[in-house]
């Protein structure tokens, strides 16, 4: 009832988040099928370090492969697909300068540019009225995962405000004292696990930590195994029927506007394979903050009008807003039919190269605000169908299995 009232007006809509019990470990789930496959060969510990183009530079002839113990070999194919993520796809193009002075596919200086992420900020607090229950907004554990509702602008409200996509999820707020102690203890634990994470002065580093972000990242749903989290959450829900929810912290997610100057470039520093490391210059503009300010204004009104409580701290109260990333690297080999604005065409083929393709979020021309995995899978299946059709055309009468 309480949560339904929040969405009765036409300026907000629910953003549904579904959580699985655990991530799918590809090697574990697909190992047996890959071993049985007659048309897939998997090479482990084989790192591609260079794309070697033909003398004319219009196709890829082979790739150089290196191992950490110093061995070097080559692999040849009719077609090559890079599926190394939003950072490594760009790095492989940039370091491959044998035939192309600025890197493969980089004649127009687009490779590595338009780096996108999903900026995230922990900012805002809602005071919840007594006797209000918000099970869906704070998360309901299921047998095979969890469901949680967030709040986003409706399409009408977003269009009228002329802002990019954003949404907010809610987490139980801690007192300032509890947050301070929690942040210190968790940061020390991370430093121990990561062997010196961030600084040689643990106390100073813990003081500088963004405690609110740390609390969100290390909530029980993030760190507990599901078999333990589910009974914990159910017991907590029963307790909340007798106790007030109190305050909720707002966790904000937003779409990033593509920016040519947000980019990765090569460093002079080399890694263990002799490849140039990357330098990331991630730029977030004013549009991302404004989209969240508009959303907070609407949420504040809806919380008051629906009788849930009141917005005590909003996005507009943040003088120095701290955005963090969501580990969603996108956009560095973006798709565009215009070679001056993109790296690949609609078939995910690198402009100017007859047999080099990109798979993954690096081809995104924009990123939305939701997790990119399903879009990555959809584009990959589409690319697979394209390559399958191309192979049939090149070799009539030969059956190609996907």
KEDRENDREN-164982 format. One record per residue (C-alpha): x, z, y. Coordinates in steps of 0.2 Angstrom, whole numbers, plus 2048, in hexadecimal, padded with zeros to 3 digits. Last residue first. Layout:
N
XZY ...
! end
This chain:
402
887754795 889748787 89073678B 88A728780 895718781 88B708781 891703793 8A170C798 8A270C7AB 88F70D7AD 88D71B7A0 89B7257A9 8937237BA 88372A7B2 88B7397AB 89573C7BB 88573C7C5 87C7477B8 88A7547B9 88A7537CC 8777587CC 87B7667BF 88876C7CB 87D76B7DA 86F7767D1 87C7827CB 8847857DD 8727867E4 86E7947D7 87E79D7DB 87D79D7EE 8767AE7F2 86A7AD800 86D7AC813 86D799815 87E791812 88078181C 88A771817 88D778806 89B76E7FD 8A677E7FB 8987867F2 89C77E7E1 8A176D7DA 8AD7617E2 8B074F7DC 8C07447DB 8BE7337D3 8BE7257E1 8C672F7EF 8C272A801 8B5737804 8B57447F6 8A77427EA 89974F7EB 88C7427E7 8857447F9 897741800 8A574D801 8B175280E 8A575381D 8A3751830 8AF742834 8AB73A823 898739828 88E73A817 89074C818 89475A80B 8A076880F 8B176B808 8B477C810 8A1781810 89F790806 8A77A1801 89A7AD7FB 8A47BE7FA 8967C7804 8A07C9814 8A17D7821 89A7D7832 89E7E583E 8937E684E 89C7ED85D 88F7F3869 8817F685C 8717FC863 8697EB863 86A7EB850 85E7F9850 85F80C84F 84F81784E 84380A848 833813844 828819836 81D811828 80D810833 80B7FD831 80C7FB844 81C805846 8257FD837 81F7EC83D 8257EE84F 8367F3849 8377E683C 8337D984A 8417DF855 84D7E1847 84A7CF842 84E7C9854 85E7D3854 8637CC843 8617BA849 86A7BF859 8797C584F 87B7B5845 8797AA855 8877B385E 8957AC854 89E7B0844 8AF7A9841 8B97AB831 8CC7A6834 8D37A6822 8E57A381E 8E879C80D 8F879D802 90378E800 90678B7ED 91678F7E5 90D7967D5 9117A87D9 90A7A67EB 91279E7FA 9127A380C 912795819 90079781A 8F3789818 8E3789822 8D179081F 8C378D82C 8B7793838 8BB787846 8AF77A841 8A1787842 892786836 88579383B 8857A282F 8757A8827 8727BB827 8727CB81D 86E7DC824 86E7ED81C 8627F8825 86480B821 85481581D 850826822 84583481B 83E82F80B 83383F80B 8338497FB 82684C7EE 82383A7E9 8368387ED 83A8427DD 8318367D2 83A8287DA 84B8317D7 8478337C5 8438217C3 85381C7CC 85E8277C1 8558217B1 85980F7B6 86B8127BD 8728197AC 86D80A7A1 8717FF7B0 8838047B1 88680D7C2 8918067D0 8857FB7DA 8748037D7 87C8147DA 88280F7EC 8948097EE 8927F97F8 885801804 88F811806 89F80780A 8967FC817 89080C820 8A181481F 8AB806827 8BC80D823 8C7813831 8C782582C 8CB82081A 8DA816820 8E182482A 8DF83081B 8E682480E 8F681F818 8FF81280F 8F1806813 8E57F980D 8E27FD7FA 8F18077F4 8F08047E2 8DF7FC7E0 8D780A7D6 8DF8187E1 8DA80F7F1 8C880D7EB 8C781F7E7 8CE8247F8 8C1819800 8B38217F5 8B88337FA 8B982F80D 8A982580E 89F832805 8A6840810 8A1837820 891831819 88C843814 890849825 88783B82E 87783E823 874830816 868822818 85E81B809 861808808 8567FA80F 8587E880E 8587DC81E 8567C981F 85E7BB828 85B7A882B 86179F83B 8587A284B 84C797856 8417A685A 83179B857 839793847 83D7A4841 82C7AB845 82379D83C 82E79D82D 82B7B082B 8397BB830 8417C5821 83F7D6819 8477DC809 83E7DF7F9 8477E67E9 8467E27D7 8517E97CA 8597E47B9 8547E17A7 8497F17A4 8447F17B6 84A7FC7C4 8407FC7D4 8497FB7E5 8488037F6 83C7F77FE 8327F67ED 8308097EB 82C80D7FE 82181D7FD 81B82480E 81583780D 82083A81C 82482D829 834822826 841823833 84A812834 85C80F837 86680083C 8777F8838 8807F4828 8867E282B 8877D3820 88E7C2824 88A7B5816 8997AA816 89D79981D 8AE790820 8AA78082B 8BC77A829 8C777A81A 8C7767818 8C075F828 8D0758830 8CA746830 8D673F823 8D474F818 8CE748808 8DF74D800 8EB75680C 8F175381D 8FF747819 8F573F80A 9007377FC 90A7467F7 900752802 8F675C7F5 8F676D7FD 8E776B808 8DC7647FA 8E07727EE 8DE77F7FC 8CC778800 8C677A7EE 8CF78B7ED 8C57937FB 8B378E7F8 8B478F7E5 8BF7877D7 8B47797D1 8BE76A7D4 8B875B7CA 8C474D7C5 8BF73C7BE 8C77307B2 8D373D7AD 8E67427AD 8EE7537AB 9007577AF 90C7657A9 9177737B1 91D7837A8 9237917B3 91C7A17AB 90E7A17B7 9087917B1 9077807BA 8FC7717B9 8FE7617C4 8EF7567C5 8EE7447C1 8EA7337C8 8DE7387D6 8D77297DF 8D871F7F0 8EA7257F4 8F17147F2 8FF71B7E7 8F37247DD 8EF7367E2 8F77467DB 8EC7557DC 8F77657DC 8F87777D6 8EB7777C8 8EE7877BE 8EE7877AB 8EC7997A5 8DE794799 8DB782794 8C977E78F 8C576E786 8B3768786 8AC75877D 8AB75F76B 8A4770770 8A677E763 8B378876D 8A978677D 89978C774 8A279B76D 8AA7A077E 89A79D788 8937AF78A 8A47B878A 8AD7AC795 89F7AB7A1 89D7BD7A4 88B7BE7AA 8897CC7B7 8807DC7B1 86E7E37B1 8687D57BC 8627D87CE 8537CE7D5 8527CE7E8 8417C97F1 8417C6803 8307CB809 8287C2818 8277C782B 81E7BF83A 80D7BC832 8077CE832 8027D7822 8147D881C 8177EB820 8057EF81B 80A7EA809 8187F7809 80D80580D 800800800 
! end
